[in-house]
Amino acid sequence: MRNALRGYWLFAWLGLIANIAAIPFIAFVVSAGPPLRWANLWMAIFLAWPAAIVGIVASSGLFAERRWGVIMSIVALSMAVSGTLPYGIFRLIDEGDLFGLGGLSLVISALNMGALIYWCRPGHRNIRL
């Protein structure tokens, strides 16, 4: 049973810190201006900031050891992947900035995908949180 919780607290803390840090970083990207000024603004308002807020709420549920914290984590990570992956691909093709914001978006998407796979493991459904 203890093996099922391996990484639980580490990912809960990483999620909280990353989501808190994401809020001002998103504001920085939006305020940076061209290119893609309007795309950055709409992505921030309708997807990035809500995903970060849901992630913070999910972390609080994980710290309280509630089952809904795992579900909220899956929702927040799915929101993040659905925004960062297409944005990174588009930015990579349109702007060609592999070592800029496009590449960073793809790295963030890959990290979120790894965390999403972790939280979707069946071990989190078998334990009583």
C-alpha positions in Angstrom: 0.0 0.0 0.0 2.9 2.4 0.8 4.3 1.8 -2.7 1.1 3.2 -4.2 1.8 6.5 -2.5 5.4 6.8 -3.9 5.8 10.4 -5.2 2.4 11.6 -3.9 3.7 14.4 -1.6 6.5 15.3 -4.1 4.0 15.8 -6.9 1.5 17.6 -4.6 4.2 20.1 -3.6 5.6 20.4 -7.1 2.1 21.1 -8.4 1.4 23.8 -5.9 4.7 25.6 -6.5 4.4 25.3 -10.3 0.9 26.6 -10.4 1.6 29.5 -8.1 4.7 30.4 -10.3 2.6 30.0 -13.5 0.3 32.9 -12.7 2.9 35.7 -12.8 4.8 33.9 -15.7 1.6 33.9 -17.8 1.1 37.6 -17.1 4.7 38.2 -18.2 4.1 36.4 -21.5 0.9 38.3 -22.1 2.5 41.6 -21.4 5.6 40.9 -23.6 3.7 42.0 -26.7 4.2 40.7 -30.3 4.3 38.2 -31.8 1.0 36.5 -31.2 -0.2 39.2 -28.8 -3.9 38.4 -29.1 -3.4 34.7 -29.1 -1.4 35.0 -25.9 -4.1 37.1 -24.3 -6.9 34.8 -25.1 -5.0 31.7 -24.1 -4.1 33.3 -20.8 -7.6 34.4 -20.0 -9.6 31.3 -21.1 -7.2 28.5 -20.5 -3.8 29.1 -18.7 -5.0 31.1 -15.7 -8.0 28.8 -15.1 -5.8 25.8 -15.3 -3.4 27.3 -12.8 -6.2 28.1 -10.4 -7.7 24.6 -10.7 -4.2 23.2 -10.1 -3.9 25.2 -6.9 -7.3 24.0 -5.7 -6.2 20.4 -6.6 -3.0 20.7 -4.6 -5.1 21.8 -1.6 -7.2 18.7 -2.0 -4.1 16.5 -2.3 -2.7 18.1 0.9 -6.0 17.3 2.7 -5.7 13.7 1.3 -9.0 13.8 -0.4 -9.9 11.8 -3.4 -11.3 14.8 -5.2 -7.8 16.3 -5.1 -6.6 13.5 -7.5 -9.6 14.2 -9.8 -9.0 17.9 -9.8 -5.3 17.2 -10.6 -6.3 15.2 -13.6 -8.6 18.0 -14.8 -6.0 20.7 -14.2 -3.3 18.8 -16.0 -5.6 18.0 -18.9 -6.4 21.7 -19.2 -2.7 22.5 -19.2 -1.8 19.9 -21.8 -4.7 21.0 -24.1 -3.3 24.5 -24.1 0.5 24.1 -24.1 0.8 21.3 -26.7 -1.1 23.0 -29.6 0.3 26.4 -28.6 3.9 25.1 -28.6 3.4 23.3 -31.9 1.9 26.4 -33.6 4.5 28.7 -32.2 7.3 26.3 -33.3 5.9 26.2 -36.8 4.9 29.9 -37.1 7.7 31.6 -35.3 10.4 28.9 -35.4 11.5 29.5 -31.8 12.5 26.1 -30.6 14.7 27.6 -27.9 12.1 30.3 -27.0 8.5 30.2 -25.8 7.5 27.5 -28.3 10.1 25.0 -27.1 9.3 25.9 -23.4 5.6 25.2 -24.1 6.5 21.8 -25.5 8.7 21.0 -22.5 5.9 22.1 -20.1 3.4 20.0 -22.0 5.7 16.9 -21.7 6.1 17.5 -18.0 2.4 17.9 -17.6 1.8 14.7 -19.6 4.1 12.8 -17.3 2.3 14.1 -14.2 -1.0 13.3 -15.8 0.1 9.7 -16.3 1.2 9.6 -12.7 -2.2 10.8 -11.3 -4.1 8.5 -13.6 -2.5 5.4 -12.2 -4.9 2.8 -10.7 -3.0 2.9 -7.4 -4.6 6.2 -6.5 -8.1 4.6 -6.9 -7.2 1.6 -4.6 -6.1 3.5 -1.6 -8.4 5.3 0.8 -7.4 8.9 0.8 
